[in-house]
Amino acid sequence: MRDIDDVVTIYLPTTEPLAALTASAILHPWVLFQTSADARAALLEALFDTAPQIRKIQFARQWNPRSGDLDPPDVDLDLPDWFDEPKLEEIEGPSDMVIEDFMETQTKGEWIVRTKHLARLTFEGFATFSDFYANDEPDIEVLDPNWNEHVMWIATHRVVTVTSEVRCTIVNNEVKNVVPIQVEVK
């Protein structure tokens, strides 16, 4: 044997050249997502679709009329206690996506891809003048200093790590049917 073509000719009784054989091979998802820009783009697009799931998470203390007290947040982002009625207004990201793991499901060609990425969350709400000026919070932005006679409209941002599980179907080395199924924010 002089080179790889001899190996193909001797050991692979086929008329297809080696490049065609490797192109038709089924790639493991790890290889596919590392080599295919289209596969990564499909995954990234699915991560943009995680916003509704992120919006369901409680990031601030919320009044519970049954207990007559404030319930703790699902995820504590250290929003100031005096930040009244903070509402998640905007989700920027994902950025810095990292693929952590692949798990094959019982359905042929279907995989669960576990990823991590960063997202920037913007919260807007109210603060009384006295609370705002009594607390030195450098990451609070004043949107409207005179919302009314007693309060101002403020905003703050938090960068969080989002761990997502995405179900995708891979057919002939193409990623199809990509759907986020679980999201966790830290």
Secondary structure as the mmCIF struct_conf table of DSSP 4:
data_model
#
loop_
_struct_conf.conf_type_id
_struct_conf.id
_struct_conf.beg_label_comp_id
_struct_conf.beg_label_asym_id
_struct_conf.beg_label_seq_id
_struct_conf.end_label_comp_id
_struct_conf.end_label_asym_id
_struct_conf.end_label_seq_id
BEND BEND1 ASP A 3 ASP A 3
HELX_RH_AL_P HELX_RH_AL_P1 ILE A 4 TYR A 11
BEND BEND2 THR A 15 GLU A 16
HELX_RH_AL_P HELX_RH_AL_P2 LEU A 18 SER A 24
BEND BEND3 ALA A 25 ALA A 25
HELX_LH_PP_P HELX_LH_PP_P1 ILE A 26 HIS A 28
HELX_RH_AL_P HELX_RH_AL_P3 PRO A 29 THR A 35
HELX_RH_AL_P HELX_RH_AL_P4 ALA A 37 PHE A 48
TURN_TY1_P TURN_TY1_P1 ASP A 49 THR A 50
HELX_RH_AL_P HELX_RH_AL_P5 ALA A 51 ARG A 55
TURN_TY1_P TURN_TY1_P2 LYS A 56 LYS A 56
BEND BEND4 ILE A 57 ILE A 57
BEND BEND5 ALA A 60 ALA A 60
STRN STRN1 GLN A 62 ASN A 64
TURN_TY1_P TURN_TY1_P3 PRO A 65 GLY A 68
STRN STRN2 ASP A 69 ASP A 71
HELX_LH_PP_P HELX_LH_PP_P2 PRO A 72 PRO A 73
BEND BEND6 ASP A 74 VAL A 75
TURN_TY1_P TURN_TY1_P4 ASP A 81 TRP A 82
BEND BEND7 PHE A 83 PHE A 83
STRN STRN3 ASP A 84 GLU A 104
BEND BEND8 GLN A 106 THR A 107
TURN_TY1_P TURN_TY1_P5 LYS A 108 GLY A 109
STRN STRN4 GLU A 110 THR A 128
HELX_RH_AL_P HELX_RH_AL_P6 PHE A 129 ALA A 134
BEND BEND9 ASN A 135 ASN A 135
TURN_TY1_P TURN_TY1_P6 PRO A 138 ASP A 139
STRN STRN5 ILE A 140 ASP A 144
TURN_TY1_P TURN_TY1_P7 PRO A 145 ASN A 146
BEND BEND10 TRP A 147 HIS A 150
STRN STRN6 VAL A 151 VAL A 171
TURN_TY1_P TURN_TY1_P8 ASN A 172 ASN A 173
STRN STRN7 GLU A 174 VAL A 185
#
